């Protein structure tokens, strides 16, 4: 009887162990994510992390042969810190791919490390034209100013605009806004009659606005993020100026509407994400975001981060079971028509995303598709 009891217990233990094997046998693929979690741009990094966590949870709860983990590191939007993080990530042999950083400046500084060490890097927001030229290891899934500037110049020209005032923040990204738009404007017959840069975080735009008013352009083209954008639009409104204002997708955020109020009405800008889209994937992401954000809608940048993580995971799925830095990089390069919430993404031979831009206008305090 004792022998029979012992045998049954052994069989039961063996069966229980076998049932546990599939869970224990799942591989873990690890990515690094460098992003600003503190400092002046922390709100962007915190949004990226939230979007990444949504993508992670969706994948890991599925019936997959591996799980995904992400190591988050705070760059504070500082280039030196970004380089330090890059060195830390390349030294961690678990990490096969990296996401981030937020700004082009920090992304490009870190890219030098990833280039030398052979680490795939996918930024959700680095839009400087030179970022992907650094090496074969750099990718992005956001439209660049090389795409946005011609699109906006054509939009203005088609609206009968002839003269334009241009202002942009004094950063690498801001300079790319100015340079690419100037080239596109010339091709479309637009005349830039005023141009000025400002330091990010400027509180008083009135002197710049007065100069623009004296120049009397048909339209104003801006390179700013939502904080500066809201401040600028409020002061333009307060000064009674009704000149049309155009901007890049960097200004697209529900926070701009909240901070600028009625002064945001009439702003025209480009985007490839609209939270009120009927697309089921967009609706799902928006619902998940609202559940974690006290009902607030996501802007384009969190949507870009959500897609970036999913693009990286999809490349890892294709490379599995041999997910290395090289195999992941090669599978990223093969990304074709990835169905993201920011539209389909295909990387060309230069690892640039081929995306469709849309015209958006603020009407009644909401971002809506703009008319021609």
C-alpha positions as CSV (number, residue, x, y, z in Angstrom):
1,X,0.0,0.0,0.0
2,X,2.9,2.3,0.9
3,X,4.6,1.6,-2.5
4,X,1.3,2.3,-4.4
5,X,0.8,5.6,-2.5
6,X,4.4,6.5,-3.2
7,X,4.1,5.7,-6.9
8,X,0.9,7.7,-7.2
9,X,2.5,10.7,-5.5
10,X,5.5,10.4,-7.8
11,X,3.3,10.3,-10.9
12,X,1.3,13.3,-9.6
13,X,4.4,15.3,-8.9
14,X,5.8,14.4,-12.3
15,X,2.6,15.4,-14.1
16,X,2.5,18.7,-12.1
17,X,6.0,19.5,-13.1
18,X,5.3,18.8,-16.8
19,X,2.3,21.1,-16.7
20,X,4.5,23.9,-15.4
21,X,7.2,23.4,-18.1
22,X,5.6,25.5,-20.8
23,X,5.4,28.6,-18.5
24,X,9.0,28.1,-17.3
25,X,10.3,27.4,-20.8
26,X,9.1,30.7,-22.3
27,X,12.1,32.9,-23.3
28,X,12.4,36.5,-22.4
29,X,13.4,39.1,-25.0
30,X,14.7,42.3,-23.4
31,X,14.7,45.8,-24.8
32,X,16.1,49.0,-23.4
33,X,14.1,52.3,-23.5
34,X,15.9,55.6,-22.9
35,X,13.5,58.5,-22.3
36,X,13.2,61.6,-20.1
37,X,11.4,60.6,-16.9
38,X,12.5,63.7,-15.0
39,X,13.4,67.3,-16.0
40,X,11.7,69.8,-18.4
41,X,10.5,67.2,-20.9
42,X,9.5,64.5,-18.3
43,X,5.8,64.6,-19.4
44,X,6.8,63.2,-22.8
45,X,8.9,60.3,-21.4
46,X,6.2,59.4,-18.9
47,X,3.7,59.2,-21.7
48,X,6.1,57.0,-23.7
49,X,6.5,54.7,-20.7
50,X,2.8,54.4,-20.3
51,X,2.3,53.6,-24.0
52,X,5.1,51.0,-23.9
53,X,3.5,49.3,-20.9
54,X,0.2,49.0,-22.7
55,X,2.0,47.3,-25.6
56,X,3.9,45.1,-23.3
57,X,0.9,43.9,-21.4
58,X,-1.0,43.2,-24.6
59,X,1.8,41.0,-25.9
60,X,2.7,39.2,-22.7
61,X,-0.8,38.1,-21.9
62,X,-1.0,36.3,-25.2
63,X,-0.1,32.8,-26.1
64,X,3.4,33.5,-27.3
65,X,6.7,31.5,-27.3
66,X,8.4,34.3,-25.4
67,X,7.7,37.3,-23.1
68,X,9.1,40.8,-23.5
69,X,10.6,43.0,-20.8
70,X,11.8,46.6,-21.1
71,X,14.5,48.2,-19.0
72,X,13.6,51.9,-18.7
73,X,16.3,54.5,-18.0
74,X,15.9,58.3,-17.4
75,X,17.9,60.4,-19.8
76,X,16.5,63.7,-18.6
77,X,16.7,64.9,-22.2
78,X,20.4,65.4,-21.6
79,X,22.8,64.2,-24.4
80,X,25.6,63.3,-21.9
81,X,23.2,61.2,-19.9
82,X,21.8,59.6,-23.1
83,X,25.3,58.5,-24.0
84,X,25.9,57.0,-20.5
85,X,22.6,55.0,-20.8
86,X,23.6,53.8,-24.3
87,X,26.9,52.5,-22.9
88,X,25.0,50.8,-20.1
89,X,22.6,49.2,-22.5
90,X,25.2,47.8,-24.9
91,X,27.1,46.3,-21.9
92,X,23.9,44.5,-20.8
93,X,24.0,41.3,-23.0
94,X,20.3,40.7,-22.3
95,X,19.3,43.8,-24.3
96,X,18.9,43.1,-28.0
97,X,17.3,46.4,-29.1
98,X,16.7,49.9,-27.8
99,X,13.9,52.4,-28.1
100,X,14.3,56.2,-27.8
101,X,15.3,58.8,-27.1
102,X,12.8,61.7,-27.2
103,X,14.7,64.6,-28.8
104,X,16.8,64.3,-31.9
105,X,19.8,65.7,-30.0
106,X,19.9,63.0,-27.4
107,X,18.9,60.3,-29.8
108,X,21.8,61.2,-32.1
109,X,24.3,61.4,-29.3
110,X,23.4,57.9,-28.1
111,X,23.3,56.6,-31.7
112,X,27.1,57.0,-31.9
113,X,27.4,54.3,-29.2
114,X,24.8,52.0,-30.8
115,X,26.6,52.5,-34.1
116,X,29.9,51.4,-32.8
117,X,28.6,48.5,-30.7
118,X,26.0,47.2,-33.2
119,X,22.7,47.8,-31.3
120,X,19.4,48.4,-33.2
121,X,17.8,51.7,-32.1
122,X,14.3,52.8,-32.9
123,X,13.2,56.3,-31.9
124,X,9.5,57.2,-31.8
125,X,10.2,60.9,-32.2
126,X,13.7,61.7,-33.5
127,X,12.9,63.6,-36.7
128,X,16.2,65.3,-37.5
129,X,17.1,64.4,-41.1
130,X,20.6,63.2,-40.1
131,X,19.5,60.7,-37.4
132,X,19.1,57.7,-39.6
133,X,22.2,58.6,-41.6
134,X,24.4,57.8,-38.6
135,X,24.5,54.1,-39.4
136,X,22.5,51.0,-40.4
137,X,21.4,50.5,-36.8
138,X,19.1,53.6,-36.6
139,X,15.4,53.5,-37.3
140,X,12.4,55.8,-36.6
141,X,8.7,55.5,-37.0
142,X,7.8,59.2,-37.1
143,X,7.5,61.4,-40.2
144,X,10.5,63.7,-40.6
145,X,10.7,67.4,-41.4
146,X,11.9,66.3,-44.8
147,X,8.3,64.9,-45.2
148,X,6.3,67.4,-43.2
149,X,7.8,70.6,-44.7
150,X,7.0,69.9,-48.3
151,X,3.5,68.7,-47.2
152,X,2.9,71.9,-45.3
153,X,4.4,74.1,-48.0
154,X,2.1,72.6,-50.6
155,X,-0.9,73.0,-48.2
156,X,-0.1,76.7,-47.8
157,X,0.5,77.3,-51.5
158,X,-2.8,75.5,-52.3
159,X,-4.6,77.9,-49.9
160,X,-3.3,80.9,-51.8
161,X,-0.6,81.9,-49.3
162,X,2.3,83.9,-50.8
163,X,4.4,85.1,-47.8
164,X,5.3,83.3,-44.6
165,X,6.9,84.2,-41.2
166,X,8.8,81.3,-39.7
167,X,9.7,80.8,-36.0
168,X,11.1,77.7,-34.4
169,X,12.8,76.6,-31.2
170,X,16.6,76.9,-31.0
171,X,17.4,73.2,-31.1
172,X,18.7,70.8,-33.7
173,X,15.2,69.8,-34.4
174,X,14.0,73.4,-34.6
175,X,16.8,74.1,-37.1
176,X,15.7,71.2,-39.2
177,X,12.2,72.7,-39.3
178,X,13.5,76.0,-40.6
179,X,15.9,74.5,-43.1
180,X,13.6,72.0,-44.7
181,X,10.6,74.3,-44.8
182,X,12.8,77.1,-46.4
183,X,13.8,74.7,-49.2
184,X,10.2,73.4,-49.7
185,X,8.8,77.0,-49.6
186,X,11.1,78.0,-52.4
187,X,10.0,75.1,-54.6
188,X,6.3,76.0,-54.0
189,X,6.8,79.7,-54.7
190,X,6.4,80.9,-51.1
191,X,8.4,83.9,-49.9
192,X,9.7,83.7,-46.3
193,X,9.8,87.3,-45.2
194,X,10.6,86.8,-41.5
195,X,12.5,84.1,-39.6
196,X,13.5,83.8,-35.9
197,X,14.5,81.2,-33.3
198,X,13.5,81.1,-29.7
199,X,14.7,79.2,-26.6
200,X,12.4,76.4,-25.5
201,X,10.3,77.5,-22.5
202,X,10.0,81.1,-23.5
203,X,7.2,82.8,-21.5
204,X,6.8,86.0,-23.4
205,X,6.5,85.8,-27.2
206,X,5.1,89.4,-27.6
207,X,8.3,90.9,-29.0
208,X,8.5,88.2,-31.6
209,X,4.8,88.5,-32.4
210,X,5.2,92.3,-32.8
211,X,8.0,91.7,-35.4
212,X,5.8,89.2,-37.2
213,X,2.9,91.7,-37.2
214,X,5.2,94.4,-38.8
215,X,6.3,91.9,-41.5
216,X,2.6,91.3,-42.3
217,X,2.9,87.7,-43.7
218,X,0.0,85.8,-45.1
219,X,0.7,82.9,-42.7
220,X,3.0,81.9,-39.8
221,X,4.8,78.6,-39.8
222,X,6.0,77.3,-36.4
223,X,8.3,74.7,-35.0
224,X,7.4,74.1,-31.4
225,X,6.0,71.6,-28.9
226,X,2.6,72.0,-27.2
227,X,3.9,74.0,-24.1
228,X,5.5,76.7,-26.2
229,X,2.7,76.4,-28.8
230,X,0.0,77.1,-26.3
231,X,1.9,80.2,-24.9
232,X,2.5,81.5,-28.4
233,X,-1.1,81.0,-29.6
234,X,-2.6,82.7,-26.4
235,X,-0.4,85.7,-26.9
236,X,-1.2,85.9,-30.7
237,X,-4.9,85.8,-29.7
238,X,-4.5,88.4,-27.0
239,X,-2.8,90.8,-29.5
240,X,-5.7,90.5,-31.8
241,X,-3.7,88.9,-34.7
242,X,-5.7,86.7,-37.0
243,X,-2.9,85.5,-39.3
244,X,-3.3,81.8,-40.0
245,X,-0.8,79.7,-38.0
246,X,0.5,76.4,-39.3
247,X,2.7,73.9,-37.4
248,X,4.3,70.5,-37.4
249,X,3.0,67.3,-35.8
250,X,5.2,68.1,-32.7
251,X,2.4,70.5,-31.6
252,X,-0.2,67.8,-31.8
253,X,-1.3,67.1,-28.2
254,X,-4.6,67.4,-26.2
255,X,-2.5,69.4,-23.7
256,X,-2.2,72.2,-26.3
257,X,-6.0,72.4,-26.4
258,X,-6.2,72.4,-22.7
259,X,-3.5,75.1,-22.2
260,X,-4.4,77.4,-25.1
261,X,-8.1,77.2,-24.9
262,X,-10.0,79.1,-27.6
263,X,-6.7,80.6,-28.8
264,X,-5.9,77.2,-30.4
265,X,-8.9,77.4,-32.7
266,X,-7.7,77.8,-36.3
267,X,-4.3,76.2,-35.8
268,X,-3.4,73.9,-38.8
269,X,-0.9,71.1,-38.5
270,X,0.0,67.7,-39.8
271,X,-0.6,64.4,-38.1
272,X,-0.9,60.7,-38.7
273,X,-3.0,60.0,-35.6
274,X,-6.5,61.1,-34.7
275,X,-7.9,59.7,-31.4
276,X,-11.5,59.9,-32.8
277,X,-10.7,57.6,-35.7
278,X,-13.2,54.7,-36.2
279,X,-10.3,52.3,-36.7
280,X,-10.7,49.4,-34.2
281,X,-7.0,49.4,-33.2
282,X,-7.1,53.2,-32.6
283,X,-10.2,52.9,-30.6
284,X,-8.6,50.1,-28.5
285,X,-5.5,52.1,-27.8
286,X,-7.5,55.2,-26.9
287,X,-9.7,53.3,-24.5
288,X,-6.6,51.7,-22.8
289,X,-4.9,55.1,-22.6
290,X,-8.0,56.8,-21.1
291,X,-8.3,54.1,-18.5
292,X,-4.8,54.9,-17.3
293,X,-5.0,58.7,-17.8
294,X,-8.2,59.8,-15.9
295,X,-10.1,59.9,-19.2
296,X,-7.6,62.1,-21.1
297,X,-7.0,61.3,-24.8
298,X,-3.6,60.4,-26.1
299,X,-1.7,62.7,-28.4
300,X,0.4,61.7,-31.4
301,X,3.7,61.1,-29.5
302,X,2.2,58.4,-27.1
303,X,0.7,56.8,-30.2
304,X,4.1,56.8,-31.9
305,X,5.7,55.2,-28.8
306,X,3.0,52.5,-28.7
307,X,3.6,51.7,-32.4
308,X,7.4,51.7,-31.9
309,X,7.3,49.1,-29.2
310,X,4.9,46.9,-31.2
311,X,7.1,47.3,-34.3
312,X,10.1,46.1,-32.3
313,X,8.2,43.2,-30.8
314,X,7.0,42.1,-34.2
315,X,10.6,42.1,-35.5
316,X,11.6,40.0,-32.5
317,X,8.7,37.5,-33.3
318,X,10.1,37.1,-36.8
319,X,13.6,36.6,-35.5
320,X,12.6,34.2,-32.8
321,X,14.1,31.8,-31.6
322,X,17.4,33.3,-32.5
323,X,16.8,36.9,-31.4
324,X,20.2,38.7,-31.5
325,X,21.0,42.3,-32.0
326,X,21.9,41.6,-35.6
327,X,18.9,39.4,-36.4
328,X,16.6,42.0,-34.7
329,X,18.1,44.8,-36.8
330,X,17.6,42.8,-40.0
331,X,14.0,42.0,-39.2
332,X,13.3,45.6,-38.3
333,X,14.6,46.6,-41.8
334,X,12.1,44.2,-43.3
335,X,9.1,45.9,-41.7
336,X,6.4,46.4,-44.3
337,X,2.9,47.8,-43.9
338,X,3.0,47.4,-40.1
339,X,-0.6,48.2,-39.1
340,X,-0.1,50.7,-36.3
341,X,-2.5,53.3,-34.7
342,X,-0.4,56.0,-36.6
343,X,-1.1,54.3,-39.9
344,X,0.9,51.7,-41.8
345,X,4.7,51.8,-41.4
346,X,7.2,50.5,-43.9
347,X,10.9,51.2,-43.6
348,X,12.7,52.1,-46.8
349,X,16.3,51.2,-47.7
350,X,17.5,54.1,-45.5
351,X,15.3,52.9,-42.5
352,X,13.0,55.9,-42.9
353,X,9.3,55.3,-42.3
354,X,6.9,55.7,-45.3
355,X,3.8,57.2,-43.7
356,X,0.8,59.0,-44.8
357,X,0.3,62.5,-43.4
358,X,-3.1,64.2,-42.8
359,X,-4.2,67.8,-42.6
360,X,-5.6,68.6,-39.2
361,X,-7.2,71.8,-37.9
362,X,-8.4,72.8,-34.4
363,X,-12.1,73.6,-34.6
364,X,-14.3,74.1,-31.5
365,X,-11.5,73.0,-29.3
366,X,-10.9,69.7,-31.1
367,X,-8.5,68.3,-33.6
368,X,-10.5,67.5,-36.7
369,X,-9.6,66.7,-40.4
370,X,-9.0,70.0,-42.2
371,X,-10.6,71.0,-45.4
372,X,-8.6,71.8,-48.4
